[in-house]
């Protein structure tokens, strides 16, 4: 049985296709660094539809920039040592947020503590 050039091309193409397909299924190494944030912030607004809290930093008096703290079903919120629903936060309250920084430089909250009412 003689292998024709057309069959060689088909076999090589099929091999390369399978190799490329398998190479894309292997997950790449993570090259990102986890940035953890733990600081006091002032609540500016609570947006329960988008599951976020608009905040302003209070640690640095010259820093009046606002940002967002995003919450999900795993976020724990505490007030006076007891569990508390984050949707009941009020404007002007000082909270302490511990969580990671997202790709858009906003926080993804892991824990929220109410510091001052």
RADA-V13826 format. One record per pair of residues at least 4 apart in sequence whose C-alpha atoms are under 6 Angstrom apart, sorted by the first residue. I is the first residue (numbers start at 1). J is the second residue. Records with the same first field share a line. If there is no record, write none. Layout:
# RADA-V13826
I=J + J
This chain:
# RADA-V13826
9=13
35=100 + 101
36=99 + 100
37=98 + 99 + 100
38=97 + 98
39=96 + 97
40=95 + 96
41=56 + 57 + 58 + 94 + 95
42=55 + 56 + 92 + 93 + 94
43=55 + 91 + 92 + 93
44=54 + 55 + 91
45=53 + 54 + 91
46=53
47=51 + 52 + 53
51=71
52=69 + 70 + 71
53=68 + 69
54=67 + 68
55=66 + 67 + 68
56=66
68=106
69=107 + 108
70=108 + 109
71=75 + 109
75=110 + 111
76=111
77=83 + 84 + 86 + 111 + 112 + 113
78=82 + 83 + 84 + 113
79=84 + 114
93=116 + 117
94=115 + 116
95=113 + 114 + 115
96=112 + 113
97=111 + 112
98=109 + 110 + 111
99=108 + 109 + 110
100=107 + 108
101=105 + 106 + 107
102=106 + 107
